[in-house]
Amino acid sequence: MGRHSVDFLQLCIKRQKREDTAQMERTTTPQHPQQPQRAIVHRGWLQQKMFKNGTLLRKKKVFYENELFVVLSVHNVRNGCIPRLEWFAEQSAIFERRPLKCQDLTDCQQRFRR
């Protein structure tokens, strides 16, 4: 296979993943009483870029970590709304609601409102 056919194949796989995720979002998932409702504001793949240099390296080297699926969501709880950033290993793991990492953004919200 040539380079163009490999690129086209990867593009088709990404498009299929997007369509599968959109289909899963359209289907309703049962709400558990313990889990608050959430609204997904933005979502996408994110890859961290790391720079490394040292005494033995002549110039900076750039390394990329594995990409993770990041979701910016707003959780509705009794006290109000809580914005959160959640990191998932796979795009389909959003619906299981078990993120690898979760960052609460309420402090950031207070700073920007001033």
C-alpha positions in Angstrom: 0.0 0.0 0.0 1.2 3.5 -0.8 1.4 6.4 1.5 -1.8 8.0 0.2 -3.8 4.8 0.7 -2.6 4.5 4.3 -3.5 8.1 5.0 -6.9 7.5 3.4 -7.4 4.4 5.5 -6.6 6.3 8.7 -9.0 9.1 7.7 -11.8 6.5 7.2 -11.1 4.9 10.6 -11.3 8.3 12.3 -14.5 9.2 10.5 -16.0 5.8 11.5 -15.1 6.4 15.2 -16.7 9.9 15.1 -19.9 8.4 13.5 -20.0 5.6 16.1 -19.6 8.2 19.0 -22.3 10.4 17.5 -24.6 7.3 17.3 -23.9 6.4 20.9 -24.6 10.0 22.0 -28.0 9.9 20.2 -29.1 6.8 22.1 -30.3 7.6 25.6 -28.3 6.2 28.5 -30.2 5.5 31.8 -29.4 8.0 34.5 -28.2 6.6 37.8 -29.6 8.3 40.9 -26.2 8.7 42.5 -24.6 10.4 39.5 -25.4 14.0 38.7 -26.5 15.0 35.2 -23.9 16.5 33.0 -23.8 18.5 29.8 -20.8 18.0 27.5 -19.7 21.4 26.4 -16.6 20.4 24.3 -14.7 17.2 23.6 -11.8 16.1 21.6 -8.4 14.3 21.5 -5.5 15.9 23.2 -1.8 15.0 23.0 0.8 16.4 25.4 4.0 17.7 23.9 7.2 17.4 25.9 10.5 19.0 25.3 13.7 17.3 26.5 17.2 18.7 26.4 20.3 17.9 28.4 24.0 18.0 28.4 24.4 15.0 26.0 21.7 16.3 23.6 22.8 18.8 21.1 19.4 20.3 20.4 16.0 20.0 22.0 14.0 16.9 21.2 10.3 16.9 21.1 8.3 13.9 22.4 4.6 13.3 22.2 2.7 11.3 24.8 -0.2 9.0 23.9 -3.3 11.0 23.1 -6.3 11.0 25.5 -9.9 12.0 25.0 -10.6 15.2 27.0 -14.1 16.4 27.8 -15.2 19.8 29.2 -18.5 19.2 30.9 -20.8 20.9 33.3 -22.3 18.7 36.1 -25.6 19.7 37.6 -25.7 19.1 41.4 -28.0 20.4 44.1 -25.7 23.3 45.0 -25.4 24.5 41.4 -23.2 23.7 38.3 -19.7 22.4 38.5 -17.5 22.7 35.4 -15.0 19.9 35.0 -12.2 18.6 32.7 -12.2 14.8 32.4 -9.6 12.7 30.7 -10.5 9.3 29.2 -8.4 6.6 27.5 -11.0 6.0 24.7 -13.8 8.1 23.2 -16.4 5.5 24.1 -15.4 5.5 27.8 -17.3 8.8 28.2 -20.6 6.9 28.8 -19.1 4.8 31.6 -18.3 8.0 33.5 -15.0 6.6 34.9 -12.3 9.2 33.9 -8.6 8.5 34.3 -8.2 12.0 35.6 -10.7 14.7 36.6 -10.1 18.4 37.3 -12.6 20.6 39.0 -12.8 24.1 37.4 -14.8 26.0 40.0 -11.7 28.0 41.2 -11.0 29.1 37.6 -14.6 30.2 37.2 -14.3 32.5 40.2 -11.1 34.1 38.9 -12.6 34.9 35.5 -15.8 36.4 36.8 -14.0 39.4 38.4 
